[in-house]
């Protein structure tokens, strides 16, 4: 009976290196992220930035929200940065059917994630986008994030001159 109870003895250090920071990366997967004006595609540059940011936060939680014309939680907040890197590597513009850009939706999904699973401590959203905004007003999502004391750091990817957005390969031709 004693063996079935699985008694354990000794001391174990269960402290972690977690500082209490939670970072949600909102990654734009609209078709305009395929423009080649950022030393490669805008998406490739955004992915590299996301990985660099996560690498600066060892022991803290990171998560991924992907968006185009709609937004989705792709990876909940996790301490496993290797998993985060794999999800970033796997992100493509094919993951979102609607090729437009709805930044407001990405901010709303991010706020909801923090409402449901964000812990105590510092929380922030990093928005990686080319800045094209074709849907939704940002006023209400930013106001709600301000009330919740969740800052948004936006990184614009691309050049002022821009470039040609590749055509949708599944669109009917002329």
C-alpha positions in Angstrom: 0.0 0.0 0.0 2.8 2.4 0.8 4.4 1.8 -2.7 1.0 2.6 -4.4 0.9 6.0 -2.6 4.2 6.8 -4.4 5.9 8.6 -1.5 8.6 11.1 -2.4 11.3 12.7 -0.3 13.9 15.3 -0.6 13.8 18.9 -1.8 13.3 20.2 -5.3 13.8 23.7 -6.5 10.7 24.6 -8.4 11.4 28.2 -9.0 11.3 29.3 -12.6 13.0 32.1 -14.5 9.6 33.6 -15.4 9.4 37.3 -14.8 5.6 37.5 -15.4 5.7 38.9 -18.9 3.2 37.7 -21.5 3.6 38.7 -25.1 1.1 38.1 -27.9 2.4 38.5 -31.4 -0.2 39.4 -34.0 1.1 38.4 -37.4 -0.4 39.8 -40.6 -0.9 37.1 -43.2 -2.6 39.2 -45.8 -1.5 38.8 -49.4 0.3 42.2 -49.3 2.8 40.6 -46.9 4.3 38.8 -49.9 5.6 42.0 -51.4 9.4 41.8 -51.8 10.5 45.2 -50.4 11.9 44.2 -47.0 15.1 42.4 -47.9 12.9 39.5 -49.0 9.1 39.3 -48.4 7.5 41.4 -45.7 6.3 38.1 -44.2 9.8 36.7 -43.9 11.0 40.0 -42.2 8.0 39.9 -39.8 8.7 36.2 -38.9 12.4 37.0 -38.2 11.3 39.9 -35.9 8.8 37.7 -34.0 11.5 35.1 -33.4 14.0 37.8 -32.3 11.5 39.3 -29.8 10.7 35.9 -28.3 14.4 35.2 -28.0 14.8 38.3 -25.9 12.2 36.9 -23.4 13.5 33.6 -22.1 11.2 32.1 -19.5 8.3 34.4 -20.4 5.2 33.4 -22.2 4.6 34.1 -25.9 1.6 33.4 -28.1 0.6 33.9 -31.7 -2.5 35.5 -33.3 -2.6 35.3 -37.1 -4.8 37.6 -39.1 -5.9 38.7 -42.6 -9.5 39.4 -43.1 -10.2 37.5 -39.9 -8.1 36.8 -36.8 -7.4 33.5 -35.0 -5.5 32.4 -31.9 -2.9 30.1 -33.5 -0.8 29.4 -30.4 -1.9 30.1 -26.8 0.6 31.7 -24.4 3.4 29.3 -23.8 6.8 29.2 -22.2 8.0 26.8 -24.9 9.8 29.2 -27.3 10.8 26.3 -29.6 7.1 25.6 -30.3 6.5 29.3 -30.9 9.3 29.3 -33.5 7.8 26.3 -35.2 4.4 28.0 -35.4 6.1 31.2 -36.8 7.9 29.1 -39.4 4.6 27.4 -40.4 2.7 30.7 -40.8 1.8 31.4 -44.5 -0.6 33.6 -46.3 -2.5 30.4 -47.2 -3.6 30.0 -43.6 -6.1 32.8 -44.0 -8.7 32.5 -46.7 -9.6 36.2 -46.8 -6.6 38.1 -48.2 -7.6 41.5 -46.8 -6.4 43.0 -43.6 -8.4 43.5 -40.4 -6.2 44.8 -37.7 -9.1 45.6 -35.4 -10.0 41.9 -35.4 -6.5 40.9 -34.5 -6.5 43.4 -31.6 -9.9 42.1 -30.4 -8.8 38.5 -30.4 -5.6 39.4 -28.6 -7.5 41.2 -25.9 -9.8 38.2 -25.5 -6.8 35.9 -25.1 -5.5 38.1 -22.2 -9.0 38.2 -20.6 -9.1 34.4 -20.6 -5.6 33.3 -19.9 -3.3 36.2 -19.3 -1.7 36.1 -15.9 -0.6 38.7 -13.5 2.3 40.9 -14.5 3.2 42.6 -17.7 1.2 42.0 -20.9 1.7 43.4 -24.3 0.7 42.9 -27.9 3.2 43.2 -30.8 1.5 43.9 -34.1 3.6 42.9 -37.1 2.0 44.2 -40.3 2.6 46.2 -43.4 0.0 48.7 -42.2 -2.6 48.1 -44.9 -5.9 48.4 -43.2 -8.9 47.8 -45.3 -11.5 46.8 -42.7 -12.7 47.9 -39.2 -12.0 51.0 -37.2 -9.2 50.8 -34.6 -10.7 53.3 -32.2 -12.8 50.8 -30.1 -10.2 48.0 -29.9 -7.5 50.4 -28.9 -9.8 52.0 -26.3 -10.6 48.6 -24.7 -6.9 47.7 -24.7 -6.1 51.0 -23.0 -8.7 50.4 -20.3 -7.2 46.9 -19.7 -3.7 48.5 -19.6 -2.4 46.3 -22.4 0.0 48.2 -24.7 0.2 47.6 -28.4 3.6 47.9 -30.1 3.2 48.1 -33.9 6.0 47.3 -36.3 5.5 48.4 -39.8 7.1 46.1 -42.4 8.0 47.3 -45.8 9.1 50.5 -47.5 7.3 53.7 -48.3 7.7 53.0 -52.0 6.0 49.6 -51.6 5.8 47.0 -54.3 3.5 44.8 -56.3 1.2 42.5 -54.5 1.3 39.1 -56.1 -2.0 38.0 -57.6 -4.1 35.3 -56.0 -3.1 32.1 -57.7 -6.6 30.7 -57.3 -8.4 33.8 -58.7 -10.0 33.4 -62.1 -7.7 34.7 -64.9 -8.6 37.3 -67.5 
